[in-house]
Amino acid sequence: MYNRIIPVIVMFVSVLPAYARQQHPDSIKTIELEGITVTSESSKRSGNRLSPLPVEVAGKEFLTEHFTGNLIQALEYLPGIQSMDIGSGFSKPMIRGMGFNRISVAENGIKHEGQQWGSDHGLEIDAFNVERVTVHKGPASLSYGSDAMGGVIEMRQTPASGANRIFGEGALMSKSVNGTISGSVMLGVEKDAWHIRLRYSGKQFGDYRIPTDTIIYLTQQIPVYGRKLKNTAGIEQNVNLYSEYRKRRYYSNYAVSNVWQETGFFPGAHGIPDVSAARDDGNSRNIDLPYSSVNHLKVTSHQQYTYDHLSASWDAGFQNNRREEWSKFHTHYGTQSPPEKNPDKELAFSLNTFSSSVKLRSISSGDFEYSTAWDLQYQQNRIGGYSFLLPEYDRFTTGLSVLGSWRPSVHFSLSGGLRYDYGAIDISAYKDPHLEIYLREMGYGQASIEQYQWRAYSADRHFGDFSASLGMVWHPADAHLFKANIGHSFRLPGAKELAANGVHHGSFRHEQGDPSLASERGRQFDVSYLYDHEGIALSAGTFLCLYDNYIYLKPTGEWSILPHAGQIYRYTGTEAVFAGAELSFEVKIFPFLNYSLLGEYVHTHNRDEHTPLSFSPPASLRNILALRFKTIQAYAELHSIARQDRVAKNESTTGGAHLIHLGGSIHVPLRNTALNISLSLRNLFDAKYYNHLSFYRKVEIPEPGRNFQILIKIPFKSKLK
């Protein structure tokens, strides 16, 4: 596939810039708030001044500097953001130790909806197409709904320049650790009121290298031939179309994207351990069973009209997320025969999501501003495959919110709001005839057969609750900023937490939902301080979250009657505590030399079990020394990861590590454009270490070894008459 993709990308990278007649370098960072552009000396600082909660803004320069082809790994350089990795290619976000359905990822005003509940599922988003990210740390339920209890990662396109022009970009990237070859081409046009751009990205990668010869899975020692993790290769193709229209008081944008990914699973860590399946097949770029295939189609629209001091907007979206897991048919019951069609399709989920959000916002020069919003979402999930984990379900949610802010002076503001959310989920019943026959043949009594043959009971649940917050921003002097916030939030239980009941082969356990679960409820407190003056920037914050009914996967001590399933893990509510701190410090030693220190710590506690919660991120510290000249930049980083021995029951501890990373970039003028080359060397000394949040951590698969990466970008612009 990539033999066809790469020549096309090379042609665009080499030829199109030659037609560019004039370049206008971007020298001002901007923030776009639903069609309104505000210029500022620092987009990150400006965002923090507006919100009583911590806000981090990652612009195009930041994302390019930390680009790996994986958006979440780039965002790890923001304190409080963690990456839950799946191999070397995909990641899920965590904010302050919270992930899955507690984090909202929004693109162009619409929440991204996929299979967020699984630790082996990445985000279906083209990293090349992301130009600006705003991260809201802490509960953002007032603005984004109950699933934003832990925070929000919001992506928006760079606003139009207002000039009539043709513009674009060509990019190529390669990695040594898994032979990645990827590229992207973007072409855009701005003409009068219109702004349109089209992007295509493609990526192919092979089995990735790890610094070990063996791993241990369920007491079995599995060899890693050539230190390459077999069947972890993959392919990705993405298409994105984005357009804007501005005319006086009216603004709109439309976006269509399609992301397709196919990635192998290491056969020694999927299903029943099999040493023979891990033998080298002589091809490090093929994708064999087991593997996953994901296609995500998204269509969004934003309409906005401004009149005097009011702005009305409407966001609408449709998404189809189809995920399939393929694995050689393995019957758990002697009576089960392979399906006649697609016998190796283990699981299939097709999730359709319809979203709508209407907002009315005041734009006033006075002391008081307000906004109201009404959100709707409908989801329909359908299933397939010879295995079973989740039943079919339909889910409806809606929320009404009112937010306001009062600024009695330029140095002080109060912000607060109230929101009510209502949700309903209709779960379809599922009876497993193969399990019924199996239990009968195994000699189980009629009572046990009646109890277990129903893998999912019909359930119709309804939820509703309030969220509220009150915060202040105090700006006593130009260099100082104090912020504090107190809030109450809640989250509707997800479909998996209510209705899962089967063997999750990616985790090798029987996971079971509880249809009687109540909503999660929590109280959050957040305090932070920012200082920025004469080459010194400091940001420090602390938070405390108390939850009355935090839902987690609890080992029950009950043995599952399903074959090859082991112990039952059941979703259960508990009282829980999250607390922690974040630190960011930067000093300009010389005009060309900067030193940065980034640190984070999260403490979790299950108050019922008196243990930490699972997937608690370890403390980490980054020391970065950066040289910055006009056209050349270079950095050296020491990344220290603490040992994580505060773990939940049946969760392994993880040792600490010290990693050295090097990198740099050069800006080379080329005719009427410029060639931007970024180089990085990760894990310089090929250290063997583990990511405590990694999907592969439980089978003792270490993180990728030494990796050299090169990224080449060529932007171009040309005036239109």
Secondary structure, 3 states (H helix, E strand, C coil): CHHHHHHHHHHHHHHHHHHCCCCCCCCCCEEEECCEEEECCCHHHHHHHHCCCCEEEECHHHHHHCCCCCHHHHHCCCCCEEEEEECCCEEEEEECCECHHHEEEEECCEECCCCCCCCCCCCCCCHHHCCCEEEEECCCHHHHCHHHCCEEEEECCCCCCCCCEEEEEEEEEEECCCCEEEEEEEEEEEECCEEEEEEEEEEEECCCECCCCEEEECCEEEECHHHECCCCCEEEEEEEEEEEEEECCEEEEEEEEEEEEEEECCHHHCCCCCCHHHCCCCCCCCCCCCEEEEEEEEEEEEEEEEECCEEEEEEEEEEEEEEEEECCCCCCCCCCCCCCCCCCEEEEEEEEEEEEEEEEEECCCCCEEEEEEEEEEEEEEEEECCCCCCCCEEEEEEEEEEEEEEEEECCEEEEEEEEEEEEEEEECCEECHHHHHHHHHCCCCHHHHHHHCEEECCEEEEEEEEEEEEEEEEEEECCEEEEEEEEEEEECCCHHHHHCEEEECCCCEEEECCCCCCCEEEEEEEEEEEEEECCEEEEEEEEEEEEEEEEEEEEEEEECCCCCCCEEEEEEEEEEEEEEEEEEEEEEEECCEEEEEEEEEEEEEECCCCECCCCCCCCEEEEEEEEECCCEEEEEEEEEECCECCCCCCCCCECCEEEEEEEEEEEEEECCEEEEEEEEEECCCCCCCCCCCCCCHHHCCCCCCCEEEEEEEEEEEEECC
